[in-house]
Amino acid sequence: ASIALSLLGRKQACCVSLLAMINAGVGESQISAIFAELNLPGISKTALKAREREIGPSIESVAEISCTTAIQQEMKDPTGDHVETDVSADGAWQKRGSNSLSGHVTVIGKLTKKCVSYSVAKKTCRTCKVAKRKKIKAKLHSCRKNWNGSSKAMEPFLTSTCLQEVKQKGLNIERLTMDGDSTTFTRVKRSLFPELKKSNDKNLIVKNFGNELYKLKSKHKSLSNNNIAHIQKCFSYEISQNKGSTHGIKTSLDALPSHMFNEHSSCSPTWCKSLRDENYRQAHILQGTELRKRNSDIPPCPAECSETPHAYGQDDVIVFDLETTGLASEALLAFKRWLEAFGSHILLVAHNVMFDARLLVAKYQEEGITVPETIGFADSLRLFRTVYPGRQNYRLASLVHDIAGVDFGAHDASEDVYALSSILQLQTNLDKLSNYATTVSSVKFKLQELNNEKLYKGSYTTFVESKIISKAQATRLSRSGISIEHLKKVYSRSGLDGMQAVLKDRGAGKFYTKLASALDAVFSENKINLN
């Protein structure tokens, strides 16, 4: 390069350097740095500017000829049939923000993929600016300042200018592909092409789609960056492979959520590798609920009740206590009819009520008798802890002795009811009982958790003793309804990612990834095969 430049004259070398600078999109400093590396004398900014003024009109002339030729090629239809004339337009600025001094728009033809028009807007002219500062008349020059509005308004103005030039050269545009700027499209349609149709740029749609997913990431932690990138890629494939087919795009988009949960019955082989390769394991799957589809034989997690207790009045309160023996079906039915006679909402109060509530609801379930959902259970123990803070104990006998000044035979159902009623009647804030109330559905949920613990906790014994799983983790996992055998099945089907998803979904705690890695090491070492 240095030999070639040395063979040229000084002026010719400056012109070549200027063309290279413009083509590469660099400035005078970069050109000087290149010349320094080549051990060549640099070119001053003044010389470059002089050569730019000399060859600039020639460059613009060549660009004009190129655009005209591209327009003529766009108007020629090789098949002889009418083809919808489609162009794409987009703008850019010298720098980001609302204070850019220049901006430009380029229009590309669909058939030729060549530039059919371009336009530049400039808010300033250096020569005019210097003359104004010195308060003198500007010398004769080619002033390029053509815009006094805001930088944001450059794009609609320049797009209209370009398309008006294209129209004057005989190209009737029927469809305009651009970004989501409705201002520009409306302006062009109103002033130039009344029948103009608009298409959104695919890359911009995919980008905006990804941006919306990133906004959801804060609420849905399973949306990792890799997952979002994979969703964007699949979304892009679906759009590209269903051009012109609204039904095809709709079908593919409907299949995308299931695809991310490793369910591929609605996918297309053109973009889903899982349908083309049976041994392919999808790397990017959303954690959590995809396993409910793939592992339908895994017991569901008990659904915790979100129902809030009814607001009970003082007249709705009934104090009760249960004997642990003799709860036959006849007694349960009689108790149910007796409760229903009181009306729509009854609050059953007991000391440490969850013991009595679980026993009562469990007995109803064993006998196949429907529990009235209008019942609520309130705990007087929690009430007295609030009303009388700082006591050494809150046993019913101790409370009755200190509040009512009497002793009674504790652990007898009738005596307990009368004693608790006597001290509740002395309270002036019985309305607070509703703060310590729970529903029948919540009691059922707790019973289901305890039953699951009895069924599945024993399966974790070896892993707890080996300190792979903590006792707390084993309790939470078993209460959620899964055993170690269920985890093995998930691992054999979905690998480490699937097991992490289940552990997170079933409340394994904040160290679920560490636990999954430990189980992964054990399962891999033992080469577990559950197929």
C-alpha positions in Angstrom: 0.0 0.0 0.0 2.8 2.4 0.8 4.5 1.7 -2.5 1.2 2.3 -4.4 0.6 5.6 -2.6 4.2 6.7 -3.2 3.8 6.2 -7.0 0.8 8.5 -7.0 1.1 12.2 -7.0 0.4 14.1 -3.8 -3.0 15.2 -5.0 -4.0 11.8 -6.3 -3.0 10.1 -3.1 -5.1 12.6 -1.1 -8.1 11.9 -3.3 -7.7 8.1 -2.9 -7.3 8.5 0.8 -10.5 10.6 0.9 -12.5 8.0 -1.0 -11.2 5.3 1.3 -12.1 7.4 4.3 -15.7 8.0 3.1 -16.2 4.4 2.2 -14.9 3.1 5.5 -16.8 5.7 7.5 -13.8 7.0 9.3 -12.4 10.5 9.8 -9.2 12.5 9.4 -7.6 11.2 12.6 -8.0 7.6 11.6 -6.5 8.3 8.1 -3.5 10.0 9.8 -3.0 7.0 12.1 -3.0 4.6 9.1 -0.5 6.8 7.2 1.7 6.8 10.3 1.7 3.0 10.5 2.7 2.9 6.8 5.6 5.4 7.5 4.0 7.9 5.1 3.6 11.6 5.7 0.2 12.6 6.9 -2.5 14.6 5.1 -3.8 17.7 6.8 -7.5 18.3 7.4 -7.4 21.3 5.1 -6.1 19.2 2.2 -8.7 16.5 2.8 -11.5 19.1 2.9 -10.3 20.7 -0.3 -10.2 17.4 -2.1 -13.7 16.6 -0.6 -15.1 19.7 -2.2 -13.5 18.8 -5.5 -14.6 15.1 -5.8 -17.9 15.5 -3.7 -20.0 16.5 -6.7 -18.7 13.5 -8.7 -19.6 11.1 -5.9 -23.1 12.6 -5.7 -23.5 12.3 -9.5 -22.5 8.6 -9.4 -24.9 8.0 -6.5 -27.7 9.7 -8.4 -27.1 7.6 -11.5 -27.0 4.4 -9.4 -30.4 5.3 -7.7 -32.0 6.1 -11.1 -30.7 2.8 -12.6 -32.1 0.9 -9.5 -35.5 2.5 -9.9 -35.7 1.5 -13.6 -34.8 -2.1 -12.6 -37.5 -2.1 -10.0 -40.1 -1.1 -12.6 -39.1 -3.9 -14.9 -40.9 -7.1 -14.2 -39.1 -10.2 -15.6 -42.2 -12.3 -15.6 -44.5 -9.7 -17.2 -47.0 -10.0 -14.3 -47.9 -7.2 -11.9 -45.7 -7.3 -8.8 -46.4 -5.3 -5.8 -43.8 -2.6 -5.6 -42.2 -2.8 -2.2 -39.5 -0.6 -0.7 -38.0 -0.4 2.8 -36.9 2.8 4.4 -35.1 3.6 7.6 -33.3 6.5 9.1 -30.3 7.2 11.4 -28.7 10.1 13.1 -25.2 11.3 13.6 -25.5 10.4 17.3 -28.2 9.2 19.6 -30.5 11.6 21.4 -32.6 14.6 20.4 -29.7 17.0 19.7 -28.1 15.4 16.7 -27.0 17.9 14.1 -27.6 15.6 11.1 -29.6 12.7 10.0 -30.2 10.6 6.9 -32.7 8.2 5.4 -32.1 5.4 2.8 -34.7 3.7 0.7 -34.0 0.2 -0.6 -35.9 -1.6 -3.4 -37.3 -5.1 -2.7 -36.4 -6.6 -6.1 -32.9 -5.2 -6.7 -31.9 -4.9 -3.0 -30.3 -1.6 -4.1 -30.6 1.9 -2.9 -33.3 3.8 -4.9 -33.1 7.1 -3.0 -31.4 8.8 -0.1 -31.5 12.1 1.6 -29.6 14.0 4.3 -30.8 16.7 6.7 -28.3 19.1 8.4 -29.1 21.6 11.1 -25.8 23.5 10.8 -23.2 24.8 8.4 -19.7 25.5 9.7 -19.0 28.3 7.2 -22.3 30.1 8.1 -21.7 29.5 11.8 -18.2 31.0 11.7 -19.5 34.0 9.7 -22.3 34.6 12.2 -20.0 34.4 15.1 -17.7 36.9 13.6 -20.6 39.0 12.4 -19.5 39.1 8.8 -21.0 38.0 5.6 -20.4 34.4 4.7 -18.3 33.8 1.7 -19.8 32.0 -1.4 -20.0 28.3 -0.6 -22.1 25.2 -1.0 -24.3 25.4 2.1 -25.7 22.1 3.1 -27.9 23.3 5.9 -31.5 22.4 5.0 -33.3 21.7 8.3 -34.3 23.9 11.2 -36.7 21.5 13.1 -36.0 19.0 15.8 -33.8 15.9 15.2 -36.7 13.6 15.8 -38.7 15.2 13.0 -35.9 14.5 10.5 -37.0 11.0 9.7 -40.6 11.8 8.5 -39.3 14.7 6.5 -36.5 12.8 4.8 -38.6 9.7 4.1 -41.2 11.9 2.4 -38.5 13.7 0.4 -37.0 10.4 -0.8 -40.3 8.8 -1.7 -41.4 12.0 -3.5 -38.3 11.8 -5.6 -38.9 8.1 -6.4 -42.5 8.9 -7.4 -41.3 11.7 -9.7 -39.0 9.1 -11.5 -42.0 6.9 -12.2 -41.9 4.3 -9.4 -45.4 3.8 -7.8 -44.9 2.3 -4.4 -47.6 0.1 -3.0 -46.0 -1.2 0.2 -43.6 0.4 2.6 -41.5 -1.7 5.0 -40.2 0.3 8.0 -40.1 0.4 11.8 -43.1 1.1 13.9 -43.1 4.9 13.2 -46.7 5.6 12.4 -46.0 9.3 12.0 -43.8 8.8 8.9 -46.2 6.3 7.3 -49.2 8.5 7.8 -47.4 11.5 6.3 -46.3 9.6 3.2 -49.7 8.0 2.7 -51.6 11.3 3.0 -49.3 13.3 0.7 -47.9 10.8 -1.8 -49.5 7.3 -2.0 -53.1 7.1 -0.8 -53.3 3.3 -1.3 -50.0 2.6 0.4 -49.7 -0.4 2.7 -47.3 -0.8 5.6 -45.2 -3.8 6.7 -43.1 -3.9 9.9 -39.5 -4.8 9.7 -39.0 -8.4 10.9 -35.8 -7.7 12.8 -37.4 -4.8 14.7 -40.4 -7.0 15.5 -38.1 -9.7 16.9 -36.1 -7.1 18.9 -39.3 -5.6 20.4 -40.6 -9.0 21.2 -37.4 -9.8 23.1 -37.6 -6.4 24.9 -41.1 -7.3 26.2 -39.7 -10.7 27.4 -36.9 -9.0 29.3 -39.6 -6.8 31.0 -41.3 -10.0 32.2 -38.0 -11.4 33.5 -38.2 -9.6 36.8 -41.5 -11.3 37.6 -40.7 -14.7 36.1 -37.2 -15.8 37.1 -37.2 -18.9 34.9 -36.9 -16.5 31.9 -33.1 -16.6 31.7 -31.2 -14.7 29.0 -30.5 -17.9 27.1 -34.2 -18.8 27.2 -35.2 -15.4 25.8 -32.6 -15.6 23.1 -33.9 -19.0 22.1 -37.5 -17.8 22.0 -36.5 -14.9 19.8 -34.7 -17.2 17.5 -37.7 -19.5 17.2 -39.9 -16.5 16.7 -37.7 -15.2 13.9 -37.7 -18.7 12.2 -41.5 -18.8 12.4 -41.9 -15.4 10.7 -39.4 -16.1 8.0 -40.8 -19.6 7.1 -44.4 -18.4 6.9 -44.1 -15.4 4.6 -47.4 -14.5 3.1 -49.3 -17.1 5.3 -51.3 -15.5 8.1 -52.5 -19.0 9.1 -49.0 -20.4 9.1 -47.7 -17.6 11.4 -50.7 -18.0 13.7 -50.2 -21.8 14.0 -46.5 -21.4 14.6 -47.0 -18.8 17.3 -49.5 -20.9 19.0 -47.0 -23.7 19.1 -44.1 -21.6 20.5 -45.2 -21.6 24.2 -45.6 -25.4 24.2 -42.3 -25.7 22.5 -40.6 -23.8 25.3 -42.1 -26.3 27.8 -40.6 -29.2 25.8 -44.0 -30.1 24.2 -43.7 -30.4 20.5 -47.0 -31.9 19.2 -47.9 -28.6 17.5 -44.4 -27.7 16.3 -43.2 -27.7 12.7 -40.2 -29.8 11.6 -38.9 -26.8 9.6 -37.9 -24.9 12.8 -38.2 -27.5 15.7 -35.2 -29.8 15.8 -36.9 -32.1 18.4 -39.2 -33.4 15.6 -36.3 -34.0 13.2 -34.0 -35.8 15.7 -35.4 -38.2 18.3 -32.2 -38.1 20.3 -32.1 -34.3 20.4 -32.5 -32.9 24.0 -33.8 -29.3 24.0 -31.3 -27.1 25.9 -33.5 -24.1 26.5 -36.7 -25.0 28.3 -38.6 -22.9 30.8 -38.3 -24.1 34.3 -41.3 -25.3 36.3 -44.6 -26.1 34.7 -43.2 -27.9 31.6 -42.8 -31.0 33.8 -46.5 -31.1 34.6 -47.0 -31.8 30.9 -44.1 -34.2 30.3 -44.4 -36.0 33.7 -48.2 -36.4 34.1 -47.6 -39.3 36.5 -45.8 -37.1 39.0 -48.2 -36.1 41.7 -49.4 -32.5 41.6 -48.4 -30.1 44.3 -51.2 -29.5 46.8 -53.0 -26.3 45.8 -52.8 -23.8 48.6 -56.1 -22.0 49.3 -55.9 -18.3 48.6 -59.5 -17.8 50.0 -59.7 -15.2 52.7 -61.9 -16.0 55.8 -65.3 -14.4 56.1 -65.8 -11.4 58.3 -67.5 -12.9 61.4 -69.6 -11.0 63.9 -69.8 -11.7 67.6 -73.1 -13.6 67.2 -71.4 -16.0 64.7 -69.0 -17.4 67.3 -69.4 -21.0 68.6 -66.9 -22.4 71.0 -66.2 -26.1 70.4 -63.9 -29.0 71.4 -63.6 -32.5 70.2 -63.1 -35.8 72.0 -60.5 -37.9 70.1 -62.7 -41.0 70.3 -66.2 -41.8 69.3 -66.6 -39.6 66.2 -68.9 -41.9 64.3 -70.7 -40.9 61.1 -74.0 -40.3 62.9 -72.4 -37.8 65.3 -70.7 -36.0 62.4 -74.0 -35.7 60.4 -75.8 -34.5 63.5 -73.1 -31.9 64.2 -73.3 -30.7 60.5 -77.1 -30.3 60.7 -76.8 -28.5 64.0 -74.2 -26.0 62.5 -76.3 -25.5 59.3 -79.3 -24.4 61.4 -77.3 -21.3 62.6 -77.1 -19.7 59.1 -74.6 -19.0 56.4 -71.4 -18.3 58.3 -70.2 -19.8 61.6 -66.9 -19.3 63.3 -65.8 -22.3 65.4 -63.4 -21.3 68.1 -61.1 -23.5 70.0 -57.8 -23.3 71.9 -55.1 -24.4 69.5 -57.8 -24.8 66.9 -55.7 -26.5 64.2 -55.6 -29.7 66.1 -59.4 -29.9 66.4 -60.0 -28.5 62.9 -57.7 -31.1 61.2 -59.3 -33.9 63.2 -62.8 -32.8 62.3 -62.2 -32.3 58.6 -60.2 -35.6 58.4 -63.1 -37.5 60.0 -65.6 -35.9 57.6 -63.4 -36.9 54.7 -63.0 -40.5 56.0 -66.8 -40.8 56.2 -67.3 -39.2 52.8 -69.3 -36.4 54.2 -69.1 -32.9 52.7 -67.7 -30.3 55.1 -69.7 -27.1 55.1 -67.5 -24.5 53.4 -69.2 -21.7 55.3 -67.4 -22.8 58.5 -64.4 -20.9 59.7 -61.9 -21.9 62.4 -60.5 -19.3 64.8 -57.6 -19.9 67.3 -58.2 -18.4 70.8 -54.6 -19.2 71.7 -53.3 -16.7 69.1 -55.8 -14.1 70.3 -54.7 -14.4 74.0 -51.0 -14.1 72.9 -51.9 -10.8 71.4 -54.2 -9.5 74.2 -51.9 -10.7 77.1 -48.3 -10.5 75.8 -45.4 -11.6 77.9 -47.1 -14.5 79.8 -45.0 -17.5 80.8 -47.5 -19.8 79.3 -50.9 -19.7 77.5 -52.4 -23.0 78.6 -56.2 -22.8 78.9 -56.2 -23.8 82.6 -53.6 -21.1 83.4 -55.6 -18.5 81.5 -58.9 -19.3 83.1 -57.3 -19.3 86.6 -55.7 -15.8 86.0 -58.5 -14.2 84.1 -61.7 -15.7 85.7 -60.2 -16.8 89.0 -61.5 -20.4 88.8 -60.0 -23.8 88.3 -61.5 -26.5 86.1 -60.8 -30.1 84.9 -58.8 -29.6 81.8 -58.8 -32.0 78.8 -62.5 -32.8 79.2 -64.4 -31.5 76.1 -67.4 -30.1 78.0 -65.2 -28.5 80.7 -62.9 -27.0 78.1 -65.8 -25.4 76.2 -67.4 -23.9 79.3 -64.0 -22.6 80.5 -63.0 -21.0 77.2 -66.5 -19.4 76.8 -66.2 -17.9 80.2 -63.0 -16.0 79.5 -64.0 -15.1 75.9 -67.1 -13.4 77.3 -64.9 -11.2 79.4 -63.1 -9.9 76.3 -64.0 -6.6 74.7 -62.3 -7.3 71.4 -63.8 -10.5 70.1 -64.0 -8.9 66.7 -60.2 -9.6 66.4 -61.0 -13.4 66.2 -61.4 -12.9 62.5 -57.8 -12.0 62.3 -56.9 -15.5 63.5 -59.4 -17.4 61.4 -58.7 -20.0 58.7 -61.0 -21.7 56.1 -62.0 -25.3 55.5 -60.0 -25.3 52.3 -56.8 -24.2 54.1 -57.3 -27.0 56.6 -57.7 -29.5 53.7 -54.5 -28.2 52.2 -52.6 -28.8 55.4 -54.0 -32.3 55.7 -52.9 -33.1 52.2 -49.4 -31.9 53.0 -49.2 -34.0 56.1 -50.5 -37.1 54.3 -47.9 -36.5 51.6 -45.2 -36.3 54.2 -46.2 -39.7 55.7 -46.2 -41.2 52.2 -42.9 -39.9 50.7 -40.6 -38.6 53.5 -39.2 -42.1 54.1 -37.9 -42.3 50.5 -35.4 -39.5 51.4 -33.9 -41.3 54.4 -30.7 -42.5 52.7 -30.1 -39.1 51.1 -30.7 -37.3 54.4 -28.3 -39.6 56.2 -25.7 -39.1 53.5 -26.2 -35.3 53.9 -27.1 -34.9 50.3 -30.6 -33.6 51.3 -31.3 -31.7 54.5 -34.2 -32.7 56.7 -36.0 -29.4 55.9 -35.7 -30.0 52.2 -36.9 -33.6 52.5 -39.9 -32.4 54.5 -40.8 -29.7 52.0 -40.4 -32.0 49.0 -42.4 -34.8 50.5 -45.2 -32.4 51.6 -45.3 -31.1 48.0 -46.1 -34.6 46.9 -42.9 -36.0 45.4 -40.6 -38.8 46.5 -37.0 -39.5 45.5 -38.4 -42.0 42.9 -40.3 -39.1 41.3 -37.1 -37.1 41.1 -35.3 -40.0 39.4 -38.1 -40.2 36.8 -37.8 -36.4 36.1 -34.0 -36.7 35.8 -34.2 -39.6 33.3 -36.6 -37.6 31.1 -35.5 -34.0 31.4 -32.0 -34.1 32.8 -30.5 -31.6 35.2 -32.5 -28.7 33.9 -35.8 -30.5 34.5 -34.8 -31.6 38.0 -33.8 -28.0 38.9 -37.2 -26.9 37.7 -39.1 -29.4 39.8 -37.0 -28.7 42.9 -37.6 -24.9 42.5 -41.3 -25.4 41.9 -41.7 -27.7 44.9 -40.0 -25.4 47.4 -36.6 -27.0 47.8 -35.3 -23.7 49.1 -32.8 -21.1 47.7 -30.1 -23.8 47.4 -32.2 -25.8 44.9 -29.5 -25.6 42.2 -26.8 -27.0 44.6 -29.2 -29.8 45.6 -29.9 -30.6 41.9 -26.2 -30.8 41.2 -25.6 -33.1 44.1 -28.5 -35.4 43.0 -27.2 -35.2 39.4 -23.8 -36.5 40.5 -25.5 -39.4 42.4 -27.9 -40.3 39.6 -25.2 -40.1 36.9 -22.8 -42.2 38.9 -25.4 -44.9 39.5 -26.5 -44.7 35.8 -30.1 -44.8 36.8 -32.4 -46.1 34.0 -36.1 -45.7 34.6 -37.4 -46.1 31.1 
